[in-house]
Amino acid sequence: MKDLLKLIRPKQWIKNTFVLLPVFFGGRLTDMPSLLAAIITMVAFCFAASSIYCFNDLIDVEDDRRHPVKSQRPVASGAISVRQAYGLMALMFVLSMLTLLLLTDNRLRVMAVIGFYWLMNLAYCAELKKHAIIDVCIVAFGFVLRILAGGQATGTVLSQWIVLMTFLLTLFLSFAKRRDDVLRMQETGEAPRRNTSRYNLTFINQAITITASVTLVCYIMYTVSPEVKANFHTNHLYLTSVFVLVGLLRYIQIAVVDKKSGDPTKVILRDRLTQLIVLAWGLSFLVIIYL
């Protein structure tokens, strides 16, 4: 059971909370049908993502066996057979689709979004992740699909700024993660990924700076946009930009100074300051739009 859990990576499910963003930014957290639909969709995305994790470990099994850390993954270590991994991959995807049967509205549209996410990531694992820049764009677009699924499930019209911010923020995090790979390549002389040689610190640092800057600008534009002011009946959302700025700076500090940006999920789960910043942003946003 322990090896099965390692294969489907439940710790990574935190990424699928992006599905809840349309409900949060749409001011519909108190609307129980919308919240329930978003949670069902999030669970379905968790299963679909786990299916992809299984496929990724199957595709990378030979490379993982030569890696000092990844060699301990269930398939690479032999704890789970290739046949069992394929079976679990199929089961996770079937569970994802079955979970969506609980939706009452736009069920087929949500299925289409998650189905496209699944196929796109199969292509990513098999080939697209080998190509620099394309790899991080695919990862970022996967998060856009998460919020699109959440919007379809709840009938929430997504702001263009939310879509842009989601893509840019996750692109920023992906570049920060690639920075960790570049550092490891410099230390060991061996590229952790096949495309790592197409990155270097100068490029990565500039990419991180650009994406962080544009993300902040997009967030500020979102908070001061007329439609958002009219929707939330407030002119004070711009105040939450302070927490976004501090959060971005903190993550850059972790990546550049501490050199620990290899796994964004672990950073969020372990770094207390990051957690406090996210909590402060969320509470301030809630106070402004709900009270």
Secondary structure, 3 states (H helix, E strand, C coil): CHHHHHHHCHHHHHHHHHHHHHHHHCCCCCCHHHHHHHHHHHHHHHHHHHHHHHHHHHHCHHHHHCCCCHHHCHHHHCCCCHHHHHHHHHHHHHHHHHHHCCCCCCHHHHHHHHHHHHHHHHHHHHCHHHCCCHHHHHHHHHHHHHHHHHHHHHCCCCCHHHHHHHHHHHHHHHHHHHHHHHHHHHHHCCCCCCCHHHCCHHHHHHHHHHHHHHHHHHHHHHHHCHHHHHHHCCCCHHHHHHHHHHHHHHHHHHHHHHCCCCCHHHHHHHCHHHHHHHHHHHHHHHHHHHC
